[in-house]
Every structure is written in C-alpha cells, then in structure tokens.
Amino acid sequence: MPFDEHFLLSVLERSPLATAIYDSADLNIAFANQAMLDTWHASSSILGHTLCACFPSFEKEGFSSILKNVWKTGITYRAKDTPADIVSGRNIIKRYFDFEYKALLDEKGNTYAILHSSWDVTERKLAYDKAESQKEQISFNRKLDLLSNTLSHDLKNPLSILKMGNDMLRKNISLPKDVQQKWFDNMQAAIENIQSIINQTLQLNKIRAVNPVRECLEMDKKIAEWIDEVKLIYPASQLEFRLGNLYKLDADCGVAYQIFFNLISNAVKYAKDTEQDYLAIYSEKTSKGIVYYLEDNGIGIPDEDLDVVFKAHERAKNALAAQGSGIGLSLVKELMERLDGNVNLSSKLGKGTIIRLFFPNN
C-alpha cells in the first residue's frame, strides 16, 4: 500500500499525540494536528507562520533557540518534565511536557524539517513533586553512598593538581619566579576548590531545605580558571576551547565549579583525540533565567543510552574504555536540581553532544 504525503499527514492529524512539523530554518509551522493546536490553545490560522511570530513566549523561554539549534546541527533534542507557559487569552497556564524535536535529514545530511512531538505530563509531574515533598528524609545509606561517591569523584582532580605542583616545585627548585608563582596560584585554587567541594558535598546530603550560598559569579573568569585546571589534569589533550558570550550567574560557586568542571572534563575524556576536537561554551538569556550550552564534537552517545547517562554508575557503552566512575552526570543533575535548574542533553553517535544547563532567575 503506497503512503503518500497526504495519507501520512491525515494519519498524524488523527493522532492523539500532539505533533507539529517545521519546514524552514526560521521555524515555519507547516503542520500542526488538533492535539498540538489544543496544547498551544491556538487555531489552524497559525499554519504558514513562524513559531516565534505566533508564540513570542516560546522564544523568551528558549524553546525557539533549541529548535534553531536542532535545525543547524541535525541533532535531535529530547527533554522531560519541562515547564512551559501557555498563553490562553489573558491567562498564562503553566504546564509540564515531555517532548522531542526530531531533525529530519536528507541524503546529504541536511535538515529539511523538524518533527515536534509533545506529551503533557503535568499531572504526573505534580503528583511526583507532591510525593517528593512529603518525604521527611533520605535514607541513611543513600546519603552515605552519595557522600562517598561525590568526594571520591570530585576531590581527585584538585588533589592531582596539588600533587603535580608539589612534584614540579620539589624537583625543579630553579624554576623562574613567574613559573613558580603560577604553580603556587594553581595549588591555592585547588585547595580552595577542595574546601568548597567538601562544604557543598556535606550540604548536598542534608535535607533539601538547606539553601546554597548564592553570589554573582563572573563566569568568563571562572570558566577560564576551570579550563586551566582541566588542562593540568589532561596535558596531552588537543581539545580547543571556544568561549562565546558567558553571562554572569547568581549561584553557589562551589556548586557551579562541580557542575562545569565535571562537564568540561567529560568533553576532554570523550574527545576523538584529533586536532579538530573542540568544546564550545556559550550562554543566552531567557525570560526565566540563563541557559548555558556546552557543545562538543566528541564520540557522542548512542540513542539507546541517552536515558541512562544521568543515573549513578551508568555509562554509555562507547564510553566504557575511558577512565571514570560513571557518576559525573548524575552529580551534575543532582546539583542542578539544588539550584532549582535542570540539565538536558542531545547527542549523535560519532558527531558530538550538546548539554543544556538552565539556571532560573531567583
């Protein structure tokens, strides 16, 4: 039985799954079934217009930029339990969605459309949050495991810097003063990071009511410092760092350090080890907060492993050869939740990974 375009669209039109299709880089809405129109509280008059023109709030919340990045990279983006403000007349309705922006590629690998599928999971999300809020304490064993894992995973990097600095200064007593000072500065920063990690790890295992100590972080300076630390740990890496616009963050410095140091280290560990390796770090402002992106062209993650990489001690199959305990991304997820933010990633095997960190306004 031949399936022409009209037949396939008629099937999608009757689907209970909210579905839309964008057929241009500026996100022209070529198709939206009734389920999607109901989700958006919109009519079919939006067809033939761009998403940004029809729904300015989606652009402010960052959804449009994610879609445009999917069009540019050809890498499908998935997210769960994501809040979105739906405008209905004068009312703004907050709902939660699981959704997928699937890039449709031609034979040359170029994007010709994006298939948008969406599931309204508001009831599930609210029920989960209610259940979580009713938990009076985390089990002692889970606290102990998390404490042990966090310390063993994150302390090894600054400790390695201290060991390298000590060895360098002890074996090369005639080093120029400026080189010695550079090592002393790195060692001092490592000591401060150890102190911060210990403090934050202890807080991480307390009741959720304990709030991080927030301060205004100059992220261009902080990320440069953390990159320098990573380079000391992995001196043979050829990874090129491409830094874009890095907005200030109102966050706990120790928490931010653990988040970004883990992710930058992962990009180094899972690079292809070529002269073309890169990690791009950039940010954007939305109406609800700051979004940071870490985009690399490393080994990528298989589709079947995307749902497990944020679980403790779980790693993608193609990452088993690299050194590591498999708790880095689970810690990032835990720490982002402490800041009331979230982390999502999209990845394509052999092409690279894009990690999205959302830091909400206070």
N, C-alpha and C positions, 0 to 999 in steps of 0.2 A: 504493500500500500504506500504510494508516494506521499510524502509530507511536504507540502509547500508552505510558504511563509504565512499565508492566510490561515491555513489549518492550525499551524503551531501557535499563532497569536490568539486564535479562538480558544485553544486549549488553555493557554495562560490566562485569558480573560475570565474563564470559569474556575480557575484555581482558587482555593481558599487562602493560599499563601500570597501575601502581599508582594507584588512583583512590579518592577519598573525597568525600562531599558533606556539608556542614554546613548545617543549615536554620534556625539561630537565631543571635541576636547573642551568646549565650553558648557558641556552637560545639557544639551538639548534633550528634553523629555520626549522621546519618540513613542513611548508606550507606557501606560500605567493601568493595571487592571483595577476592577472595582474595589478589591480588597485594599490595594495601595491608596486609592483615592479616599476611601473611608479612613484609613490610617492617617492620611495627611489632612483630613477634613477639607477636601478640595473637590472640584468638579472636573469633568473632562476638558474644560476650556483651557486648562494649563498645558495640554499637549501641544507640542510645537514651540514651546517657550523654554527658556533655560531654568534650571533648578534655582539658581541664585536670584533670578528675577521674580520667580513665583514664591520662593520661601527665603527671604533675607535672613531669618533667624537661623536657618541651617548653615548659612555662610558664617554668621557670627559664632556659632557653636563649633565650627571647624569641620563639619561634615563635607562641605564643598571642597576644601583643600585636600581632604583624604581622597575623594573621588578623582580630583585632578591628578593627584599623585599616582593613583591606580592607572589612569589613562596613560600617563607619561612612562611609567615603569613596566606596565603589563603584569604587575604582581597583584594577585587577588588579596583583598583585605577582609578579615573577619573579626567580629567583636561580640562580646556577650554582656548582658546586663547594663547596656549603655543608656544613660538618661538622655532624653530629647524633649525640648519644649515644642508642643504642637499648638499653633495659633488657630483658634476657632472663634471667628468674630472678634470680640473684645476680650475673650478669655484665653489664657495660656494654660495648657494642660500638660503636666509633666508625666511622661510615660517612659517605660524602660523597654529596650529592644535587644534581641539577638539579631545580627544582620550580617550580610555578606555582599561585598562589592566584587563581583567576578569579572575579571578582564577577559573579553572575547578577542582572540588574536587571529589574524590572517596567516597565510602560509609563510609570510616573511617575518612573522613575529610582531607585527604592528597591531595596536589596539584599534578595532573598528567599532566596538560597542562595550558597554558595561551593563551586566545583568545584576540588578539590585533586588535581593530577596530579604524580607524582613519578617520577624516574628515578634509580636507584642507579648512580652513576658512580665508585664507589670505586676500581675497578681502573684506570680512565682517569686519575683524579687521582693515584694513587700512581705510575703509570708516568710521568706528566708531571713530578711532583716529583723522581723519580729522575733523569730526563733533565736537568732543570734543575740539580740538584746536581752533575752530572758536567761541567757547563760550567766551564772554568777561567777564562774571561774573556769579557767582552763585546767585540764588535768595536770597533776604534778609531773608525770612522765613526759608529757608533751612539752611542757615548759623546759624541763631539763634537757630534752633532746634538742630543742630549738636553740637553747643557750649554748650547748656544746657545739652544735653544727655551725652556728654563727661565728663563735670565737675561733674555731679551728679553720674555718674558711677564710675569714677576713683578716685575721691577725698575721697570717703567713706573709702577706705582701709587704706591709711596713717592717716586719721583722727581717725580711730578706734585705730590704734597703739598709737597715741598721747593720746587718752582718757584712754586706758589701762595703759599706762606708768604713766600718771598723777595719776590715781587711786591707782596704785601699790605703788608709792613713797609716796603719801599722807597718805595712810593707814598703811604703813609699814616703818616708819621712821628709824627703827633699822636694816634695811637690810644690809648685808655685803657690803663693799665698791665696791667689784668687781661686785656684782649683780646690785648695783645702777648704776655703770658705764655702764654696759651692757644695761640697760634701757635708760640711757641718750644717748648712741650711737644710739640705735634704734629710739629714738624720734628725734634726729638730722637728721638721714637718712630720716625719714618720712617728716620732714619739708622741706628738700632739694627736695624730690620727689614731694611734693605739689607744690613747686615753679616751678619745671620742668614741671609738668603736666599743670599748668596754662599757662606757656610760650608756650608750644607746642600746647595746645588747641587753643590759640589765633592765632598761626601761621597756624594751621590746617584750620582755617576758613578764611584765607586770600587767595589772588589769588595764583594759583599754582606756580607762578614764585618764590615765597619765598622758598628758599632752607633751608633744615635742617642744623644745625651746626654739621658737622661730626667730630668725633675724634676716635682714636684707642681704642676700648673697650676690656679690659681683661675679656672675657666672663666667664671664670671659676670663677673669683672672683665676677663678677656682678650677675651671676645666683645664686651663693651660698647666696649672700645678699638678693636677691629677694625671694628665697625659705624660708629664715629665716623670712621674713616679712609675707609670706603666712602662715607659721606655727603659728605666733602670732595671725592672724585673725581666723584660724581654729585649735585651740589647741587640739581638740578631734580627728582630722584626724589621721588615721593609715597609710596613704599613704607613701610608700617607694620611695625615690628618687634615681634613678640610673643615674649617670652622666658619660658620655663617653668622647670622645675627643671633646673639645669645642674650636674651632678656634676663633681667635680674629676677631672682626667685625669693619669695618670702618663705623660708623653710629652715629646718634644723640642719646645721652644717654637717654634723656627724651622719645624719640620715642621708643627706644628699651625697656625701662622699661615698658611702657604701653603695648607693644606687648607681652612680655614674662610674665608680671605679670597677665594679663588677661588670658593667656592660662594656666599658672600654676594653677591659681585659679579655672579655669574651671575643670581641672583634679581632683582637690580636691573635688569640689562641686558635680561632677558627677561620683565619685568613687562608688564602690559597698559596701563600708564600711565593708571590711573584712581585715584580717591580710595579705592577699595576694595582696592587692592593690599596684600598682606601677606606677610611671611615669618615663620613660627613656628619657633623653635629650642628644642628640649627634649631631655631625655635620660632614660634609665632604666637601672637596674642589672639584670644577669642573673647567673647563676651563673658565667659565663665571662668577664664583662667589662662594660664600659659601652657603651651604644648611644646615639648621638646622631642625632636626626632634624632635617632641615631641610625644612619643608613650606611650599610657596607656592601661590598661585592664579594663576600666570602663564600663558604661552601654551601650556605643555605640550609634549610630544614625540610625534610620530606613532609608532604601533606599529612601523612598518617601520624606524624609525631607532633604536630602543632598543638594538639590538645594536652600533651603530657609534659611539655618542657617547663611549665611553671610549677610542676609538682616536685617536692623534695626527693632527691636521689634519682630522678628520672632524667635521661638524656636522650637526644636524638640518636638514632642508630649510626648515622655517619659521623658522630662526634665522640664515639667511644674510645678512639685511639688517642685523643687529646687528654692531657693531664687535667684532672679536676674531679670534684666530688659529686657534681650534679645537683648542688643546692643553690647555686648563684642566682638563677632566675626566680626560684621560689622565694629567696630572700628579698629580691627586688620587688616582687609582688606584695609581700608582707609589709615591706617598708613603705611602698606607695600607698597602701591602704591606711597606714598610720598617718599619712599626710592627707587623708581623705581623697586621694587621687586614684588613678588607675593606670595600668600598663597593658598595651596590646601590641601584637607584632604581626607582620605579614612577611612571608618568605617564599622563595622559589629555589628549589634544589639546583645547585650549581651557579646560581645568579646572585644570591645575597639575601640579606634580611633588613627590614625596616622596623625599628622599635619606636613606638609612640608612647610618651610619658605625659600624662595630663596632671597638672598641678592646679587645683581650683583656687579661685580667689577666696580670701578669708571672709 
